[in-house]
Amino acid sequence: MKRNQWGGRRAGAGRPAGSKGRSTQAVEDLLASLDCDPIEGMALIATNSKKALGLSEDETIPIALRAKMYEALAPYIAAKNRAVEVTHADPAEGHTAVVVLEPELVAQMDRSAGITDGECERITRDGEQ
């Protein structure tokens, strides 16, 4: 049976890798024409830069808004931690527990419990140990 000659993956088809779509480019052009840098604006709000934002000294930026700006800016300078799966088998009880924890929490728990690397098997999401 002959397949259709359209659809699917074809060499040279589609937008080149790394190029921007129309809507992304339109937003970037609009922000540039307004001389608006959203990252700079969030940083000014987060750091409570009243003078740069045109606020008087008696005006305050709510702490919840400032915290939200820090939260939005954080991924640009610090990578998020990946979860680590910790499997602990207890042959005496005949069951295995699987818990997904952040790597720093696992290390902290190991130190506080005096657990060595040989006692627990650690498996990342990629299947590496």
C-alpha positions in Angstrom: 0.0 0.0 0.0 1.4 3.4 -1.0 1.7 6.0 1.7 0.6 9.6 1.3 3.3 12.1 0.3 2.3 14.7 2.9 2.5 14.9 6.7 5.1 13.6 9.0 8.7 14.4 9.3 10.5 15.8 6.2 13.9 17.2 5.8 13.8 21.0 5.8 10.2 21.2 6.9 9.0 23.5 9.6 10.6 26.3 11.5 14.4 26.0 11.9 15.6 24.9 15.3 16.3 27.8 17.7 14.2 30.3 15.7 11.4 32.2 17.4 7.7 31.8 16.6 5.6 34.7 15.4 3.9 35.4 18.8 7.2 35.2 20.7 8.9 37.6 18.3 5.9 40.0 18.4 6.0 40.1 22.2 9.8 40.7 22.2 9.4 43.5 19.6 6.6 45.2 21.7 8.6 45.1 24.9 11.6 46.5 23.0 9.6 49.3 21.5 8.3 50.2 25.1 11.8 49.9 26.5 10.4 47.4 29.0 12.6 44.7 30.5 10.3 42.4 32.6 13.3 40.7 34.4 14.6 44.1 35.5 11.1 45.2 36.6 10.7 42.1 38.7 14.1 42.6 40.2 13.3 46.2 41.1 10.0 45.1 42.8 11.8 42.3 44.6 14.5 44.6 46.0 12.0 47.3 47.0 13.7 49.9 44.8 11.1 52.6 45.4 13.1 55.4 43.6 13.6 53.3 40.4 9.9 52.4 40.4 8.8 56.0 41.0 7.3 55.4 44.4 7.4 57.8 47.3 9.2 56.7 50.5 5.9 56.2 52.4 4.5 53.8 49.7 5.3 50.2 50.3 5.5 47.2 48.1 3.7 44.3 49.8 6.0 41.6 51.0 3.9 38.9 49.3 4.5 40.6 45.9 8.2 41.0 46.6 8.4 37.3 47.6 6.6 36.3 44.4 9.1 38.3 42.3 12.1 36.5 44.0 10.4 33.2 43.3 10.0 34.1 39.7 13.6 35.2 39.3 15.2 32.3 41.2 15.1 29.8 38.3 17.3 32.2 36.2 20.2 31.8 38.7 19.7 28.6 40.5 18.6 25.2 39.0 15.8 23.3 40.6 16.7 20.1 42.4 15.6 16.9 41.0 13.9 14.4 43.2 15.7 11.2 44.1 14.0 7.9 44.7 15.2 6.1 47.8 14.3 2.4 48.1 14.9 0.6 51.4 14.2 -3.1 51.7 13.6 -4.6 55.1 13.9 -8.4 54.7 12.8 -8.9 58.3 9.4 -7.4 57.6 9.2 -8.7 54.0 8.4 -5.3 52.3 10.1 -2.5 50.5 9.4 1.2 50.9 9.9 3.6 48.1 10.0 7.3 48.9 10.8 10.2 46.6 12.8 13.0 48.3 14.9 16.0 47.4 18.7 15.2 47.3 19.5 17.6 50.1 16.9 16.1 52.4 18.1 12.6 51.7 21.7 13.6 52.6 20.5 15.4 55.7 18.4 12.3 56.8 21.4 10.0 56.2 23.7 12.2 58.3 21.2 12.4 61.2 20.5 8.7 61.1 24.1 7.6 60.6 23.1 5.7 57.4 26.0 4.8 55.1 25.7 4.5 51.3 25.8 0.7 51.5 22.6 0.5 53.5 20.2 2.2 51.0 20.0 1.9 47.3 19.6 5.3 45.6 18.1 5.5 42.1 17.7 8.7 40.1 14.9 9.2 37.6 17.4 8.4 34.8 18.0 5.0 36.4 21.5 5.9 37.5 22.7 4.8 40.9 
